[in-house]
Amino acid sequence: MKKDFDIVVIGAGINGQVMSLAAAHAGFSVALIDQNSFIENALREFDGRAYAIAFSSVQMMKNLNLWKKIEDTALPISNIKVLHGSIQRGPASAILQFNNADIEESPMAQMLEDRFLRLRLSQEIKKNAHIDLIEHRKIYEFSNLNKQKQLTLDNSSKLQASLIVASDGVNSPTAKAFGIRKAGWKYKQRGLVCAVDHEYPSDNTAYQYFLPEGPLAILPIKNNTASIVWTESIQNASAISEMDDEEYLSILQTRFGDFLGKLNLTGKRLSFPLKLSISEKYVSDKFAVIGDAAHGYHPIAGQGLNAGLRDIAALVDVISCARERGEDFSSINILNRYQVWRRFDNQALGFATDNLNKIFSSHDPLFGSLKNLGMKMIDKSNRAKRVFIRQAAGLNGDLPKLMR
Ligand SMILES: Cc1cc2nc3c(=O)[nH]c(=O)nc-3n(C[C@H](O)[C@H](O)[C@H](O)COP(=O)(O)OP(=O)(O)OC[C@H]3O[C@@H](n4cnc5c(N)ncnc54)[C@H](O)[C@@H]3O)c2cc1C
């Protein structure tokens, strides 16, 4: 097996896989390492997980020739409706609506199911001659060797790389090993995730309800099915998780309302701890962090994966431009450009999602009136709506080449 790579990517979640494909597309040789088997990850039982992939992220997949491979599994989002709800009475009528017609670039997002996305990415990785895949391995030690980093794996084999990219998730052992400190806190909420099939068509509309215990997102996927991301206090979430399917569904249906008709649970139910995690820095010499290894958000705005994809597009942009100019692409001066590009935006997104959750998950009646007033004002202002919808489509700010 080859031992010397331009880039070693640690963590083969969605970000690690896209990072490897994007780096290979730019002509770098890559090793992708995961502690698990990512084929097993890709083939796991349907668990309702799905992502709202922003317009700019879809552009990136098109530029990497990946979109054609997953397009048949995607569902375009045409509308987003934001509304208040109460646990006893279900949702009120929508007070804020975003529509594809509000921007030129449409659809603003596409829903992709986790199981299909992982499977198709893993198939692309397997057949990519620039990527070596190393499964069931952890890194035992990092050291310096000449002008490269040396990685000793837990089976004592050694690899060399010009650049190490950590994409090993929100608790990133690799970021820790490189001395990257993180700030943030655990939420007193958990994310419950499941899928339901429903009687009436969704009309490609995504719903975000603000309930006092936390937001409830109803995200349309194919075949009259919806992926549900449901945030509850830790106490409620553990009681709800203990319930059998019938009870679970009846609690969900009360919050959900009956606008999609009869609901049935389909696939597994999941529950995730939620935390805000912000890295103090993203790079050191010959090292960079991306995706959840760099930032973890509350899922209220469904932007975690989109932010990770933007990290990748920016990092690949920076290192490939440096290499074209004949510079050392993994030097700290070059990698700092990636940090400057992404860290501030990601921190701003972290604080925005944190504040949204605080404001909208409040029981205070004064906050309730202010929230209603604020949402109605945004709904009436075309300009304000455009700003929000462009943000959701990932079109604000300085876009890396891969996302244009
Ligand atoms: C409830 C919920 C709903 C969400 N909805 C959305 C949405 O609609 N849109 C959106 O954009 N985002 C969404 N997100 C966020 C999104 O799921 C994450 O941002 C994204 O999946 C993170 O991917 P990742 O590859 O960075 O990390 P992970 O998926 O955590 O992958 C990390 C990988 O690293 C490997 N690993 C860990 N430690 C080691 C080690 N020591 N050695 C080797 N390998 C290791 C793991 O096995 C794993 O494969 C949601 C998140 C939650 C919790």
The ligand as an SDF file (V2000), in Angstrom:
LIG
                    3D

 53 58  0  0  0  0  0  0  0  0999 V2000
  -30.6610   16.1700   14.6590 C   0  0  0  0  0  0  0  0  0  0  0  0
  -29.7560   16.7720   13.6400 C   0  0  0  0  0  0  0  0  0  0  0  0
  -30.2620   17.2590   12.4090 C   0  0  0  0  0  0  0  0  0  0  0  0
  -29.4220   17.8740   11.4530 C   0  0  0  0  0  0  0  0  0  0  0  0
  -29.9350   18.3730   10.2900 N   0  0  0  0  0  0  0  0  0  0  0  0
  -29.1210   19.0210    9.3890 C   0  0  0  0  0  0  0  0  0  0  0  0
  -29.6250   19.6020    8.1440 C   0  0  0  0  0  0  0  0  0  0  0  0
  -30.8300   19.5430    7.8220 O   0  0  0  0  0  0  0  0  0  0  0  0
  -28.7370   20.2590    7.3240 N   0  0  0  0  0  0  0  0  0  0  0  0
  -27.4150   20.3750    7.6360 C   0  0  0  0  0  0  0  0  0  0  0  0
  -26.6720   21.0270    6.8830 O   0  0  0  0  0  0  0  0  0  0  0  0
  -26.9040   19.8110    8.7860 N   0  0  0  0  0  0  0  0  0  0  0  0
  -27.7130   19.1460    9.6550 C   0  0  0  0  0  0  0  0  0  0  0  0
  -27.2020   18.5810   10.8080 N   0  0  0  0  0  0  0  0  0  0  0  0
  -25.7580   18.6360   11.0380 C   0  0  0  0  0  0  0  0  0  0  0  0
  -25.0250   17.5040   10.2940 C   0  0  0  0  0  0  0  0  0  0  0  0
  -25.6260   16.2530   10.6200 O   0  0  0  0  0  0  0  0  0  0  0  0
  -23.5470   17.4930   10.7180 C   0  0  0  0  0  0  0  0  0  0  0  0
  -23.0100   18.8020   10.6140 O   0  0  0  0  0  0  0  0  0  0  0  0
  -22.7250   16.5630    9.8030 C   0  0  0  0  0  0  0  0  0  0  0  0
  -23.3250   15.2920    9.6550 O   0  0  0  0  0  0  0  0  0  0  0  0
  -21.3130   16.3950   10.3800 C   0  0  0  0  0  0  0  0  0  0  0  0
  -20.5420   15.5610    9.5530 O   0  0  0  0  0  0  0  0  0  0  0  0
  -18.9780   15.3090    9.8400 P   0  0  0  0  0  0  0  0  0  0  0  0
  -18.5480   14.4390    8.7150 O   0  0  0  0  0  0  0  0  0  0  0  0
  -18.2810   16.6040   10.0800 O   0  0  0  0  0  0  0  0  0  0  0  0
  -18.9250   14.5490   11.2430 O   0  0  0  0  0  0  0  0  0  0  0  0
  -19.4560   13.0260   11.6960 P   0  0  0  0  0  0  0  0  0  0  0  0
  -20.6650   12.7010   10.8860 O   0  0  0  0  0  0  0  0  0  0  0  0
  -19.5490   13.1130   13.1410 O   0  0  0  0  0  0  0  0  0  0  0  0
  -18.2860   12.0860   11.2020 O   0  0  0  0  0  0  0  0  0  0  0  0
  -17.1210   11.8930   11.9430 C   0  0  0  0  0  0  0  0  0  0  0  0
  -16.4210   10.6180   11.4660 C   0  0  0  0  0  0  0  0  0  0  0  0
  -15.1630   10.5290   12.1460 O   0  0  0  0  0  0  0  0  0  0  0  0
  -14.9550    9.1960   12.5680 C   0  0  0  0  0  0  0  0  0  0  0  0
  -14.0490    9.2430   13.7410 N   0  0  0  0  0  0  0  0  0  0  0  0
  -14.3060    9.7570   14.9680 C   0  0  0  0  0  0  0  0  0  0  0  0
  -13.2050    9.6290   15.7650 N   0  0  0  0  0  0  0  0  0  0  0  0
  -12.2510    9.0300   15.0120 C   0  0  0  0  0  0  0  0  0  0  0  0
  -10.9070    8.6370   15.2580 C   0  0  0  0  0  0  0  0  0  0  0  0
  -10.3500    8.8100   16.4550 N   0  0  0  0  0  0  0  0  0  0  0  0
  -10.2060    8.0570   14.2490 N   0  0  0  0  0  0  0  0  0  0  0  0
  -10.7670    7.8490   13.0280 C   0  0  0  0  0  0  0  0  0  0  0  0
  -12.0460    8.2060   12.7500 N   0  0  0  0  0  0  0  0  0  0  0  0
  -12.7720    8.7840   13.7150 C   0  0  0  0  0  0  0  0  0  0  0  0
  -16.3520    8.6620   12.8950 C   0  0  0  0  0  0  0  0  0  0  0  0
  -16.3880    7.2360   12.8170 O   0  0  0  0  0  0  0  0  0  0  0  0
  -17.1850    9.3280   11.7850 C   0  0  0  0  0  0  0  0  0  0  0  0
  -17.2440    8.5180   10.6190 O   0  0  0  0  0  0  0  0  0  0  0  0
  -28.0380   17.9740   11.7520 C   0  0  0  0  0  0  0  0  0  0  0  0
  -27.5210   17.4490   12.9570 C   0  0  0  0  0  0  0  0  0  0  0  0
  -28.3750   16.8580   13.9020 C   0  0  0  0  0  0  0  0  0  0  0  0
  -27.8100   16.3110   15.2100 C   0  0  0  0  0  0  0  0  0  0  0  0
  1  2  1  0
  2  3  1  0
  2 52  2  0
  3  4  2  0
  4  5  1  0
  4 50  1  0
  5  6  2  0
  6  7  1  0
  6 13  1  0
  7  8  2  0
  7  9  1  0
  9 10  1  0
 10 11  2  0
 10 12  1  0
 12 13  2  0
 13 14  1  0
 14 15  1  0
 14 50  1  0
 15 16  1  0
 16 17  1  0
 16 18  1  0
 18 19  1  0
 18 20  1  0
 20 21  1  0
 20 22  1  0
 22 23  1  0
 23 24  1  0
 24 25  2  0
 24 26  1  0
 24 27  1  0
 27 28  1  0
 28 29  2  0
 28 30  1  0
 28 31  1  0
 31 32  1  0
 32 33  1  0
 33 34  1  0
 33 48  1  0
 34 35  1  0
 35 36  1  0
 35 46  1  0
 36 37  1  0
 36 45  1  0
 37 38  2  0
 38 39  1  0
 39 40  1  0
 39 45  2  0
 40 41  1  0
 40 42  2  0
 42 43  1  0
 43 44  2  0
 44 45  1  0
 46 47  1  0
 46 48  1  0
 48 49  1  0
 50 51  2  0
 51 52  1  0
 52 53  1  0
M  END
$$$$
